[in-house]
Amino acid sequence: MKSIQIGSRFEIYGDDLQTHDLLPPQTYVVRFDKMSGFYLEQHAPLFVDEKVYGIHQQKVDKVIQAFSQFNRNLGVILSGKKGIGKSIFARMLGVKANENGIPVIIIEQYIPGIASYIESIEQEAMILFDEFDKTFGGIKPRENELNPQDSLLSLFDGVASGKKLFVVTCNEIHRLSDYFVNRPGRFHYHFRFEYPDDGEIREYLMDKLEEKYWPEIDAVIDFSKRVDLNYDCLRSIAFELSTGLTFSEAIKDINIVNIYSNTYDITLYLDNRTTLAEENVQIDMFNRDALMDLWLSNSKGFRVASISFIPAKCVFDPARNSLILNGEDIEISGYDDDYESEVSELKKAKPLYLSIVSSRSKNIHYMV
């Protein structure tokens, strides 16, 4: 039997009781009990047992190095769609933190008062809020309570002792508080995770497949230009291809289905070196008979000509890194005669090809 005295109060524990001046560099999850309040439960050790694609390791090292140099809290936002690397990056960061003697504390749910509990941990620690936009962004506060996200602001600002490495993962950046985004004093880093590009898709599938199945990789890359594929999708595709199926056979049964309105950026190239374009156009790329009519704009933003084409006829061109429709499959079906001088030149030109590129989210960082 062991007894612990806190002021005039004594608590009785078993002989397995251990005391620590600091939390050991392990991984913990915050729990709450209505009778005893908050506590930490030891979590299974974090590990990464798969090949990591991209520049994750350099970014992990950058964060750990910065945290060692900061004399205050360091915040990191990891944003992007599901299945494209945020969680594996967070695990890598947690592993590196443990290796550097820093405990990792995972917060899986919002509980009123949790900010004060984290502030009471007076040592360096990594605090991981996984899927923050769900656990803290989608909760309505009770009467006379702060918004869950706003209740953490004093915690992130670092007025308490024991600096923290705060890591927030989120799928939908617009669900983060305005006090988080564009606030480098609170969140110094914001890493944006995008869908794998052609090179990463090819590398991943070559790693997962025997060489005899590699000829199917081009078909997957072509498909990725029509539908966004994350690593979860690629994992399933690789499994099916490894059974000997062609990609066209495999995709019929995989849980990747055509239920979303995909948008694309369209550019028409003419033989007089003129281009016409339109952004964020909804297109069904898989209806083999669907004829699409679309007005295109000139460089001034005026819609001057309309075209007709069958989107399903386009093919991926690696040299141009986009889906391409040849000129003979494009009909210029109309002109806006309000722009007479420009239209007269357009009527003399012939389509060379149409470029169709998925309208993915823009790079959120400034390019200077």
Sequence and secondary structure as in RCSB ss.txt:
>XXXX:A:sequence
MKSIQIGSRFEIYGDDLQTHDLLPPQTYVVRFDKMSGFYLEQHAPLFVDEKVYGIHQQKVDKVIQAFSQFNRNLG
VILSGKKGIGKSIFARMLGVKANENGIPVIIIEQYIPGIASYIESIEQEAMILFDEFDKTFGGIKPRENELNPQD
SLLSLFDGVASGKKLFVVTCNEIHRLSDYFVNRPGRFHYHFRFEYPDDGEIREYLMDKLEEKYWPEIDAVIDFSK
RVDLNYDCLRSIAFELSTGLTFSEAIKDINIVNIYSNTYDITLYLDNRTTLAEENVQIDMFNRDALMDLWLSNSK
GFRVASISFIPAKCVFDPARNSLILNGEDIEISGYDDDYESEVSELKKAKPLYLSIVSSRSKNIHYMV
>XXXX:A:secstr
 EEEEETTEEEEE TT    SS  SSEEEEEEETTTEEEEEE       S   SSHHHHHHHHHHHHHH SS EE
EEEEESTTSSHHHHHHHHHHHHHHTT  EEEE S  TTHHHHHHT  S EEEEETTHHHHTTS    TT   TTG
GGHHHHHT SSS EEEEEEES GGGS TTTTT TTT  EEEEE    HHHHHHHHHHHS GGGGGGHHHHHHHHT
TS   HHHHHHHHHHHHTT  HHHHTTTSS  S S  EEEEEEEETTS EEEEEEEE  SS TT  EEEEEE TT
S EEEEEEE GGG EEETTTTEEEEEGGG EEEEE GGGHHHHHHHTT  EEEEEEEE      S   
